[in-house]
Amino acid sequence: MILHIHKVGEISYYQLLKKGFLKSRESFSILLKELEKENIVERRVLDMRPPRALYALTSEGKDVAEVLEKLEKILRKNNS
């Protein structure tokens, strides 16, 4: 999920939910709250009816994404 947010920049709750990172909506919401709490993602609520939440990586989240990308490259290289 972190890498996906990193690629798209900012994404709505429902767009993330549709990606199917977690099967349970409750688990998905808990994960997003934990990522917010750990300052990995930030939530921005748009003043619309109905309100719409957008998620983006914080600077710490971008650092985490860079590490994950490096790890992904290493794993791909080792599986070749």
C-alpha positions as CSV (number, residue, x, y, z in Angstrom):
1,M,0.0,0.0,0.0
2,I,2.8,2.4,0.9
3,L,4.5,1.8,-2.5
4,H,1.2,2.4,-4.3
5,I,0.6,5.7,-2.5
6,H,4.2,6.6,-3.3
7,K,3.5,6.0,-7.0
8,V,0.3,7.9,-7.3
9,G,1.0,10.7,-4.8
10,E,-2.4,11.3,-3.3
11,I,-5.3,8.9,-3.3
12,S,-8.8,8.7,-1.9
13,Y,-9.9,6.2,0.7
14,Y,-12.2,4.4,-1.7
15,Q,-9.6,4.2,-4.5
16,L,-7.2,2.6,-2.0
17,L,-9.9,0.3,-0.7
18,K,-10.7,-0.9,-4.2
19,K,-7.0,-2.0,-4.7
20,G,-7.7,-4.9,-2.4
21,F,-4.6,-4.6,-0.2
22,L,-6.7,-6.1,2.6
23,K,-9.9,-8.1,2.3
24,S,-11.6,-6.7,5.4
25,R,-12.8,-3.1,5.3
26,E,-12.3,-3.0,9.1
27,S,-8.7,-4.2,8.8
28,F,-8.1,-1.7,6.1
29,S,-9.3,1.2,8.2
30,I,-7.2,0.0,11.2
31,L,-4.1,-0.1,9.0
32,L,-4.7,3.4,7.6
33,K,-5.1,4.7,11.2
34,E,-1.9,3.0,12.3
35,L,0.0,4.4,9.3
36,E,-1.3,7.9,10.3
37,K,-0.4,7.3,13.9
38,E,3.2,6.3,12.9
39,N,3.4,9.4,10.7
40,I,3.8,7.4,7.5
41,V,0.6,8.7,5.8
42,E,-1.3,11.9,6.2
43,R,-5.0,12.3,5.8
44,R,-6.6,15.4,4.2
45,V,-10.4,15.8,4.3
46,L,-11.9,17.7,1.5
47,D,-14.8,20.0,2.4
48,M,-17.4,18.4,0.1
49,R,-20.7,16.6,0.6
50,P,-20.1,13.8,1.4
51,P,-16.7,14.5,2.8
52,R,-13.8,12.9,1.0
53,A,-10.5,11.8,2.6
54,L,-7.3,11.8,0.6
55,Y,-4.1,10.0,1.7
56,A,-0.5,10.9,0.9
57,L,2.9,9.9,2.3
58,T,4.6,12.1,4.8
59,S,8.3,12.7,4.4
60,E,8.9,9.8,6.7
61,G,6.5,7.7,4.6
62,K,8.6,8.6,1.5
63,D,11.7,7.4,3.2
64,V,10.0,4.1,4.0
65,A,8.8,3.8,0.4
66,E,12.4,4.3,-0.8
67,V,13.6,1.5,1.5
68,L,10.8,-0.8,0.3
69,E,11.6,0.0,-3.3
70,K,15.3,-1.0,-2.7
71,L,14.2,-4.2,-0.9
72,E,11.9,-5.0,-3.8
73,K,14.8,-4.6,-6.3
74,I,17.0,-6.8,-4.2
75,L,14.4,-9.5,-4.0
76,R,13.7,-9.4,-7.7
77,K,17.4,-9.6,-8.4
78,N,17.8,-12.6,-6.1
79,N,14.8,-14.4,-7.7
80,S,16.3,-14.1,-11.2
